[in-house]
């Protein structure tokens, strides 16, 4: 019957209106609802057609009365139409009134009565009746004039809306208030006389004010509205959004927007997921900013530089492969790889740092070295498997910078990937098996069933043990201000979380996981403009914990002991214990048992005083004592001992023993004491001095210093360019075993 275009409407999982777009014909016309509210039903029947439930679409008495009135007046002044006839008239686009048109309406009305129930006819009327201006239908009128769902209307409000369709061009809120009040009160009085409302309800209803200024429609999830509008052909979608949670998080975003905009940070996005169902509970694509600051950009779907937010994925994958242990020391030293020189945010170095601490502190250099060991291609392929859809270049295009923000992703994809991690852990812990598709897409429409694939006994991607240890490290990430001592308060919930800050402080990320929820935050400017103070911890992290504060607290992840082993590890280095290590125990992944044995504990020979190293060529065997010593490679040692006061340098060889040892390395160029003139290129730029060293074992890694300042390392081909200023300099080269060579040069 009706071919009118409808407004596009989205509702929360509870049925509350989240937002709507106007229909193509410029009318606010909502799709038909399941039912008509009982109060409006009684009001409209009492006002328009009191015999509605007793006729078959046509009321002969009303028709005869209208005929007599029109005949006496000499023109059509009364229609005598039933509600059914009015529905037909609306369907026929309100043609000009005539007796022939009335006959057509009567015939169509009889057919409609035979086809539809009375409630269905009322619903058609409530959906298509005009309510003044461009407002069509009860549901839209209820929101427009009272800011309420139609089922929440009072008797006075229902009566007001019932009288509006009778003359929408003459009577609408804001004008003709006296006439509107008279009609409404007359209807309320009739309802009282017919026993629908009692005297108290009548008195209270008569005192209710009439609507004045029209209400704005809710804009609780405007960017979700736009997203769904372009991906569905339906006029109405019931989403997975939790209405009250969405409102509370909207308030949090608005509060932070007012604060951050003072530093010219205008945009942010928040996504909250239910891990078990993959349903999106909160979808906020932007702040309540203005058009000048890109208010229409949906930052949940916008691809942005990742910063450090991908580091937990690499950590988990290396644990899974047995290439890393949770407590194992990994290098944190100045590094240069093919011209790429990563730096920690603190611009300092630890020398060696436990793997879990490198993740919790988000150290860049250890992450780059880990990726170099693991392989860019393999890591890239795994990210694609997790659903990171924005990696549209070849792996080598990103290189090692992939782990530091060299690629872009969306908040949607990130939350999906982290939800997959939580899902893998929960499924194995609760059921003892894995699922073949834990990284399935997220749900926005209520009723969609998530397909995690079939049950499998072996992990298709990651094991629960590797994920658990990753979450343990993420739990130790330092929280933002006012949350630093969270572990000392019983009310605080443990959260596995990670932040990221892109180059130039353009993007601030924070992702948090509990057993039930994943929360993702992005903060920045949609234009890509960076701000000096914009970081993941200070900006996105604060919002993350405020959002978690309005979610249900859940217990921490249980250790999946069926997927892990207790292994003997070196207490000092965190590697699997070697024959000379102080032994402790630690939980490791299944393949962690295949990891490397501690390389840092050695058995050395000392003289009888224990002060110098010796060997059988310079000391009697009965006077030699053996001792285990913890020794790091030279560059790691250089920085490590500055932050670890208990580190003991390897004793030097006794003088007579040193003389008998063979020199391991020496300078080929330059020679000590040489005078060096730096050459200039054609454009006048000073060229570096290319130094060359020979070593007894060419495969040994050498570490280069200029005036005790570390420059880098070489392996196999020991040539190194050094940019030295005018003056006297000392070049030092140290090999892995602590052997060194020095060269003093003068530069002019």
URPE-V996779 format. One record per residue. N is the residue number from 0. RES is the residue in one letter. NEAR is the number of other C-alpha atoms within 12 Angstrom. Layout:
# URPE-V996779
{{N	RES	NEAR} {N	RES	NEAR}}
This chain:
# URPE-V996779
{{0	X	18} {1	X	20} {2	X	12} {3	X	24} {4	X	23} {5	X	30} {6	X	34} {7	X	37} {8	X	41} {9	X	42} {10	X	36} {11	X	35} {12	X	26} {13	X	20} {14	X	25} {15	X	34} {16	X	39} {17	X	39} {18	X	36} {19	X	39} {20	X	36} {21	X	26} {22	X	23} {23	X	16} {24	X	16} {25	X	16} {26	X	28} {27	X	37} {28	X	41} {29	X	44} {30	X	36} {31	X	31} {32	X	30} {33	X	18} {34	X	24} {35	X	32} {36	X	29} {37	X	23} {38	X	28} {39	X	39} {40	X	38} {41	X	33} {42	X	41} {43	X	40} {44	X	33} {45	X	32} {46	X	32} {47	X	33} {48	X	31} {49	X	24} {50	X	25} {51	X	30} {52	X	23} {53	X	17} {54	X	24} {55	X	27} {56	X	37} {57	X	35} {58	X	28} {59	X	19} {60	X	17} {61	X	25} {62	X	24} {63	X	17} {64	X	18} {65	X	25} {66	X	24} {67	X	19} {68	X	18} {69	X	19} {70	X	15} {71	X	13} {72	X	12} {73	X	12} {74	X	16} {75	X	19} {76	X	17} {77	X	24} {78	X	35} {79	X	33} {80	X	36} {81	X	41} {82	X	49} {83	X	46} {84	X	41} {85	X	37} {86	X	38} {87	X	37} {88	X	34} {89	X	29} {90	X	25} {91	X	23} {92	X	20} {93	X	19} {94	X	17} {95	X	13} {96	X	21} {97	X	19} {98	X	21} {99	X	12} {100	X	21} {101	X	30} {102	X	20} {103	X	20} {104	X	36} {105	X	32} {106	X	21} {107	X	27} {108	X	34} {109	X	26} {110	X	21} {111	X	28} {112	X	30} {113	X	17} {114	X	16} {115	X	19} {116	X	19} {117	X	29} {118	X	25} {119	X	24} {120	X	38} {121	X	42} {122	X	31} {123	X	37} {124	X	41} {125	X	46} {126	X	38} {127	X	42} {128	X	45} {129	X	38} {130	X	37} {131	X	31} {132	X	28} {133	X	26} {134	X	39} {135	X	40} {136	X	40} {137	X	48} {138	X	46} {139	X	47} {140	X	45} {141	X	41} {142	X	36} {143	X	34} {144	X	35} {145	X	33} {146	X	25} {147	X	26} {148	X	29} {149	X	38} {150	X	26} {151	X	21} {152	X	30} {153	X	29} {154	X	39} {155	X	38} {156	X	43} {157	X	44} {158	X	44} {159	X	45} {160	X	50} {161	X	46} {162	X	39} {163	X	41} {164	X	35} {165	X	28} {166	X	21} {167	X	26} {168	X	17} {169	X	20} {170	X	29} {171	X	36} {172	X	34} {173	X	21} {174	X	20} {175	X	20} {176	X	21} {177	X	16} {178	X	21} {179	X	33} {180	X	31} {181	X	19} {182	X	29} {183	X	38} {184	X	34} {185	X	25} {186	X	38} {187	X	43} {188	X	30} {189	X	25} {190	X	32} {191	X	25} {192	X	15} {193	X	17} {194	X	15} {195	X	23} {196	X	26} {197	X	18} {198	X	18} {199	X	15} {200	X	20} {201	X	28} {202	X	17} {203	X	19} {204	X	30} {205	X	28} {206	X	17} {207	X	22} {208	X	23} {209	X	31} {210	X	30} {211	X	17} {212	X	16} {213	X	24} {214	X	20} {215	X	19} {216	X	30} {217	X	27} {218	X	28} {219	X	37} {220	X	47} {221	X	34} {222	X	34} {223	X	45} {224	X	39} {225	X	28} {226	X	29} {227	X	29} {228	X	24} {229	X	14} {230	X	15} {231	X	18} {232	X	14} {233	X	19} {234	X	29} {235	X	31} {236	X	37} {237	X	31} {238	X	36} {239	X	36} {240	X	41} {241	X	35} {242	X	30} {243	X	23} {244	X	32} {245	X	39} {246	X	27} {247	X	25} {248	X	39} {249	X	34} {250	X	23} {251	X	31} {252	X	40} {253	X	26} {254	X	22} {255	X	35} {256	X	32} {257	X	20} {258	X	19} {259	X	29} {260	X	26} {261	X	13} {262	X	20} {263	X	25} {264	X	37} {265	X	42} {266	X	49} {267	X	54} {268	X	52} {269	X	54} {270	X	53} {271	X	46} {272	X	48} {273	X	34} {274	X	38} {275	X	32} {276	X	31} {277	X	40} {278	X	35} {279	X	41} {280	X	42} {281	X	47} {282	X	50} {283	X	49} {284	X	42} {285	X	43} {286	X	45} {287	X	32} {288	X	27} {289	X	15} {290	X	15} {291	X	14} {292	X	24} {293	X	23} {294	X	25} {295	X	30} {296	X	31} {297	X	33} {298	X	40} {299	X	38} {300	X	33} {301	X	33} {302	X	28} {303	X	41} {304	X	39} {305	X	40} {306	X	36} {307	X	46} {308	X	50} {309	X	48} {310	X	46} {311	X	49} {312	X	43} {313	X	43} {314	X	47} {315	X	43} {316	X	42} {317	X	41} {318	X	39} {319	X	36} {320	X	30} {321	X	30} {322	X	34} {323	X	44} {324	X	47} {325	X	46} {326	X	35} {327	X	39} {328	X	36} {329	X	40} {330	X	35} {331	X	38} {332	X	37} {333	X	34} {334	X	32} {335	X	23} {336	X	19} {337	X	13} {338	X	11} {339	X	19} {340	X	21} {341	X	32} {342	X	25} {343	X	24} {344	X	21} {345	X	13} {346	X	15} {347	X	21} {348	X	32} {349	X	32} {350	X	32} {351	X	40} {352	X	37} {353	X	31} {354	X	42} {355	X	39} {356	X	35} {357	X	38} {358	X	44} {359	X	36} {360	X	34} {361	X	41} {362	X	42} {363	X	45} {364	X	42} {365	X	43} {366	X	47} {367	X	42} {368	X	35} {369	X	38} {370	X	34} {371	X	27} {372	X	23} {373	X	28} {374	X	25} {375	X	27} {376	X	22} {377	X	24} {378	X	36} {379	X	36} {380	X	24} {381	X	28} {382	X	36} {383	X	26} {384	X	27} {385	X	34} {386	X	30} {387	X	34} {388	X	27} {389	X	27} {390	X	31} {391	X	18} {392	X	18} {393	X	17} {394	X	24} {395	X	20} {396	X	16} {397	X	24} {398	X	27} {399	X	37} {400	X	37} {401	X	41} {402	X	44} {403	X	39} {404	X	36} {405	X	30} {406	X	34} {407	X	33} {408	X	38} {409	X	35} {410	X	46} {411	X	43} {412	X	38} {413	X	51} {414	X	48} {415	X	44} {416	X	44} {417	X	51} {418	X	47} {419	X	47} {420	X	49} {421	X	45} {422	X	43} {423	X	44} {424	X	44} {425	X	34} {426	X	33} {427	X	34} {428	X	26} {429	X	20} {430	X	18} {431	X	22} {432	X	26} {433	X	33} {434	X	31} {435	X	24} {436	X	29} {437	X	42} {438	X	37} {439	X	32} {440	X	32} {441	X	38} {442	X	30} {443	X	38} {444	X	31} {445	X	26} {446	X	16} {447	X	18} {448	X	18} {449	X	22} {450	X	19} {451	X	25} {452	X	15} {453	X	15} {454	X	20} {455	X	21} {456	X	18} {457	X	19} {458	X	30} {459	X	24} {460	X	34} {461	X	43} {462	X	47} {463	X	46} {464	X	43} {465	X	45} {466	X	45} {467	X	44} {468	X	46} {469	X	48} {470	X	40} {471	X	34} {472	X	33} {473	X	38} {474	X	32} {475	X	26} {476	X	37} {477	X	29} {478	X	35} {479	X	25} {480	X	15} {481	X	13} {482	X	26} {483	X	18} {484	X	18} {485	X	21} {486	X	17} {487	X	11} {488	X	11} {489	X	11} {490	X	15} {491	X	23} {492	X	30} {493	X	33} {494	X	42} {495	X	42} {496	X	48} {497	X	49} {498	X	49} {499	X	49} {500	X	42} {501	X	39} {502	X	30} {503	X	19} {504	X	31} {505	X	35} {506	X	50} {507	X	49} {508	X	49} {509	X	49} {510	X	53} {511	X	50} {512	X	50} {513	X	41} {514	X	37} {515	X	35} {516	X	44} {517	X	46} {518	X	51} {519	X	51} {520	X	54} {521	X	57} {522	X	56} {523	X	45} {524	X	36} {525	X	36} {526	X	26} {527	X	26} {528	X	24} {529	X	26} {530	X	27} {531	X	20} {532	X	23} {533	X	35} {534	X	35} {535	X	40} {536	X	39} {537	X	30} {538	X	43} {539	X	43} {540	X	40} {541	X	38} {542	X	44} {543	X	45} {544	X	41} {545	X	30} {546	X	39} {547	X	38} {548	X	24} {549	X	24} {550	X	31} {551	X	17} {552	X	21} {553	X	19} {554	X	18} {555	X	23} {556	X	34} {557	X	25} {558	X	27} {559	X	29} {560	X	25} {561	X	22} {562	X	33} {563	X	28} {564	X	22} {565	X	20} {566	X	28} {567	X	27} {568	X	34} {569	X	31} {570	X	26} {571	X	32} {572	X	36} {573	X	40} {574	X	41} {575	X	41} {576	X	30} {577	X	28} {578	X	19} {579	X	25} {580	X	28} {581	X	24} {582	X	22} {583	X	20} {584	X	20} {585	X	26} {586	X	32} {587	X	44} {588	X	38} {589	X	30} {590	X	28} {591	X	38} {592	X	27} {593	X	21} {594	X	29} {595	X	24} {596	X	29} {597	X	32} {598	X	28} {599	X	37} {600	X	29} {601	X	21} {602	X	20} {603	X	27} {604	X	33} {605	X	31} {606	X	29} {607	X	20} {608	X	15} {609	X	21} {610	X	21} {611	X	27} {612	X	33} {613	X	33} {614	X	28} {615	X	20} {616	X	17} {617	X	23} {618	X	24} {619	X	16} {620	X	16} {621	X	13} {622	X	18} {623	X	23} {624	X	23} {625	X	23} {626	X	23} {627	X	22} {628	X	24} {629	X	29} {630	X	31} {631	X	34} {632	X	34} {633	X	34} {634	X	38} {635	X	36} {636	X	33} {637	X	31} {638	X	27} {639	X	30} {640	X	25} {641	X	19} {642	X	17} {643	X	18} {644	X	11} {645	X	11} {646	X	21} {647	X	18} {648	X	23} {649	X	30} {650	X	24} {651	X	22} {652	X	25} {653	X	24} {654	X	18} {655	X	18} {656	X	22} {657	X	21} {658	X	14} {659	X	16} {660	X	18} {661	X	12} {662	X	19} {663	X	24} {664	X	30} {665	X	30} {666	X	32} {667	X	19} {668	X	26} {669	X	31} {670	X	21} {671	X	22} {672	X	18} {673	X	20} {674	X	20} {675	X	28} {676	X	20} {677	X	24} {678	X	18} {679	X	12} {680	X	10} {681	X	8} {682	X	8} {683	X	9} {684	X	11} {685	X	19} {686	X	19} {687	X	20} {688	X	28} {689	X	21} {690	X	32} {691	X	29} {692	X	39} {693	X	31} {694	X	30} {695	X	19} {696	X	21} {697	X	20} {698	X	15} {699	X	26} {700	X	31} {701	X	40} {702	X	41} {703	X	39} {704	X	34} {705	X	28} {706	X	21} {707	X	19} {708	X	20} {709	X	28} {710	X	27} {711	X	33} {712	X	34} {713	X	31} {714	X	24} {715	X	18} {716	X	18} {717	X	32} {718	X	28} {719	X	32} {720	X	24} {721	X	32} {722	X	24} {723	X	30} {724	X	21} {725	X	16} {726	X	18} {727	X	20} {728	X	28} {729	X	28} {730	X	40} {731	X	38} {732	X	43} {733	X	40} {734	X	35} {735	X	30} {736	X	25} {737	X	29} {738	X	29} {739	X	26} {740	X	28} {741	X	29} {742	X	31} {743	X	26} {744	X	31} {745	X	23} {746	X	24} {747	X	17}}
